[in-house]
Amino acid sequence: MENSCYYFFSSVPQVLAGTLALFGALVLFKLQPLSRQLSEAVEILADSLRVPYKELSEDMSKIRLELCKLCYSALYNKSYKSVSDFLKTFDDSALNSFPNYTVQLKKFKETFSPYQDLYESTLRATVFTSVVIIVCIALIPFVKVISFCWLIYVPLFAIILLSIAVIFYLLISIVKKSIK
């Protein structure tokens, strides 16, 4: 029984790390074109915002300039969340008051949403998988104690198997998102 515990708690982290690496590569291949599209959308938005629109009120002109600065900062830092957060502070009717920029704003939102969703879900799955790997590795020195006490072994084994099922569910949902 003790040997099977050693094998279980040592092979689970290896399998999960290999699976995580495979899914990481898939996600990177999907994030690269999305990042390029996002960069292009922000660049087009920033360039269009540089050109003043005569019919904007003074407040809207200030917002246009602030958004333009944020876009150029986002392009420089490759961090587009600040632009998205700024746009979330306005409702659609306020954004529609930028008639010349509506198409560019919509393209940015359409590009940023799947990028952010894929990034955040991958981050959650990676952290959860890392925790399960660390727990399994941390339990290896205690295998002698665990293997002789069924009250510890069975629930621990069930929790780890359930965690593995959750990890594969998360990773499959990430693959579905990256295929879209």
Backbone hydrogen bonds, N-H to C=O, Kabsch-Sander energy under -0.5 kcal/mol:
donor,donor_aa,acceptor,acceptor_aa,energy
5,C,1,M,-1.7
6,Y,2,E,-2.2
7,Y,3,N,-2.7
8,F,4,S,-2.6
9,F,5,C,-2.9
10,S,6,Y,-1.3
11,S,7,Y,-2.5
12,V,8,F,-2.1
14,Q,10,S,-0.8
15,V,11,S,-2.6
16,L,12,V,-2.7
17,A,13,P,-2.5
18,G,14,Q,-2.3
19,T,15,V,-2.5
20,L,16,L,-2.7
21,A,17,A,-2.2
22,L,18,G,-2.1
23,F,19,T,-2.6
24,G,20,L,-2.4
25,A,21,A,-2.1
26,L,22,L,-1.9
27,V,23,F,-2.5
28,L,24,G,-2.4
29,F,25,A,-2.1
30,K,26,L,-1.4
31,L,27,V,-3.0
32,Q,28,L,-2.0
34,L,30,K,-1.4
35,S,31,L,-2.9
36,R,32,Q,-2.1
37,Q,33,P,-2.7
38,L,34,L,-2.5
39,S,35,S,-2.5
40,E,36,R,-2.5
41,A,37,Q,-2.5
42,V,38,L,-2.5
43,E,39,S,-2.4
44,I,40,E,-2.6
45,L,41,A,-2.3
46,A,42,V,-3.0
47,D,43,E,-2.6
48,S,44,I,-2.3
49,L,45,L,-2.2
50,R,46,A,-1.3
51,V,47,D,-0.7
51,V,48,S,-0.5
54,K,52,P,-0.5
56,L,53,Y,-1.5
61,S,57,S,-2.2
62,K,58,E,-1.9
63,I,59,D,-2.1
64,R,60,M,-2.6
65,L,61,S,-2.3
66,E,62,K,-2.5
67,L,63,I,-2.8
68,C,64,R,-2.3
69,K,65,L,-2.5
70,L,66,E,-2.4
71,C,67,L,-2.4
72,Y,68,C,-2.1
73,S,69,K,-2.5
74,A,70,L,-2.7
75,L,71,C,-2.4
76,Y,72,Y,-2.0
77,N,73,S,-2.6
78,K,74,A,-1.7
79,S,74,A,-1.1
84,S,80,Y,-1.9
85,D,81,K,-3.1
86,F,82,S,-2.1
87,L,83,V,-2.3
88,K,84,S,-1.9
89,T,85,D,-0.7
89,T,86,F,-0.8
90,F,87,L,-1.4
95,L,91,D,-1.8
96,N,92,D,-2.0
97,S,94,A,-0.9
98,F,95,L,-1.6
101,Y,98,F,-1.4
102,T,98,F,-0.9
105,L,101,Y,-2.6
106,K,102,T,-2.4
107,K,103,V,-2.3
108,F,104,Q,-2.2
109,K,105,L,-2.3
110,E,106,K,-2.6
111,T,107,K,-1.7
112,F,108,F,-3.1
113,S,109,K,-2.0
115,Y,111,T,-1.2
116,Q,112,F,-3.1
117,D,113,S,-2.4
118,L,114,P,-2.5
119,Y,115,Y,-2.3
120,E,116,Q,-2.8
121,S,117,D,-2.4
122,T,118,L,-2.0
123,L,119,Y,-2.2
124,R,120,E,-2.4
125,A,121,S,-2.2
126,T,122,T,-2.4
127,V,123,L,-2.4
128,F,124,R,-2.5
129,T,125,A,-2.5
130,S,126,T,-2.4
131,V,127,V,-2.2
132,V,128,F,-2.0
133,I,129,T,-2.5
134,I,130,S,-2.6
135,V,131,V,-2.6
136,C,132,V,-2.4
137,I,133,I,-2.4
138,A,134,I,-2.6
139,L,135,V,-1.5
140,I,136,C,-0.7
140,I,137,I,-0.7
142,F,139,L,-1.3
143,V,140,I,-1.6
146,I,142,F,-2.6
147,S,143,V,-3.1
148,F,144,K,-0.8
149,C,145,V,-0.7
149,C,146,I,-0.8
150,W,148,F,-0.7
152,I,149,C,-1.3
153,Y,149,C,-2.7
154,V,150,W,-1.8
156,L,152,I,-1.9
157,F,153,Y,-2.9
158,A,154,V,-2.5
159,I,155,P,-2.7
160,I,156,L,-2.3
161,L,157,F,-2.4
162,L,158,A,-2.5
163,S,159,I,-2.4
164,I,160,I,-2.3
165,A,161,L,-2.1
166,V,162,L,-2.3
167,I,163,S,-2.5
168,F,164,I,-2.5
169,Y,165,A,-2.1
170,L,166,V,-2.7
171,L,167,I,-2.7
172,I,168,F,-2.3
173,S,169,Y,-2.3
174,I,170,L,-1.8
175,V,171,L,-2.1
176,K,172,I,-2.3
177,K,173,S,-2.0
178,S,174,I,-2.4
179,I,175,V,-1.6
180,K,176,K,-1.3
